[in-house]
Amino acid sequence: MRIMTLLMAAAITTVAATFCSRGDGTIPESKIIELERTGGENSDSIIILPPPEWGTLDGEKDVKAWFPLRWDYKGSVNQGMAVYGDTAVVLCKKGWVRILNLKKRKIVQETTLASFSETNHANTAQFGRKENPSDKLPLLYVSECTPPCRCFVERYTGDGFELVQEISSDMSVIDWIADAAEGFLYSYEQGESRDSMVIRRFRLPDPSGGNVGLMKKDALATWRFGVSYPHTIQGGTILNGTLIMTYGTTTQPRGLHFIDLGRGSLTDLDLSEDLDTEPEDIDIWRDKIIMYAYAGSLYTIMNLKGI
């Protein structure tokens, strides 16, 4: 079951009505934005629903710090994170790596990415598929997030990482988010004047095929959401067709966007009153959304049901 369905089901009747269509098939109080046409999977429009009233959800939100980590590791601040089983790979700017055992709450290894450099922001990270069946971890997809904003595909060797592939583009991509389960790669861009966010879907390139350039014309589908940002997207992950993205800073609104890619809908979880640090990256661990934060620590954000 998709996250959005779970969240809607948990809301009380007055809030649930916000998400339900009228008898004539229209959706009340929603904003319709024409979809940029770049692929056969596109529908006619994007429906942006009003934010739900999260206070009415039955115990879903559970924001707390539970795994303290230094925020200035090796002089670099926290950025990307990816989870596989009970293992988390957490990244700092430049490409410093700490590998964690989440169950035991301990650091088990410290190393660097093969793409380590002064300009690699290592902003987001997701695990893909295993390059070899004997590999301990799947391939790691890392967003450079500084020009030229490549996606680095790295293989964990046991001692460290080796660079398998570089993915570049002709677009103003800020971050990349891999969905290995479905075989897709998503790009995130800001619209002109930071007045919208643009998500594009691509086929996940074959990691054995060498470096790849993805062009706008290669996009299978494009979503443009009319969301104005005084801040920026920080990280993201995909679960069952829902793209979950962190946003905000310590001085600006903080929260999560839930984007149902099937319906083309966006809802928002405001964490400004619950989280006093800048969100960085997120992933799913043991039926929980967990967050890697700028000022140190891993946080739980939500308990999920039925995934």
Secondary structure, 3 states (H helix, E strand, C coil): CCHHHHHHHHCCHHHHHHHCCCCCCCCCCCEEEECCCCCCCCCCEEEECCCCCHHHCCCCEEEEEEECCCCCHHHCCEEEEEEECCEEEEEEHHHEEEEEECCCCEEEEEEECCCCCCCCCCCCEEECCCCCCCCCCCCEEEECCCCCCCEEEEEECCCCEEEEEEEEECCCCCEEEEECCCCEEEEEEECHHHCCEEEEEEECCCHHHCCEEECHHHCCEEEEECCCCCCCEEEEEEECCEEEEEEEECCEEEEEEEEECCCCEEEEEECCCCCCCCEEEEEEECCEEEEEECCCCEEEEEECCCC
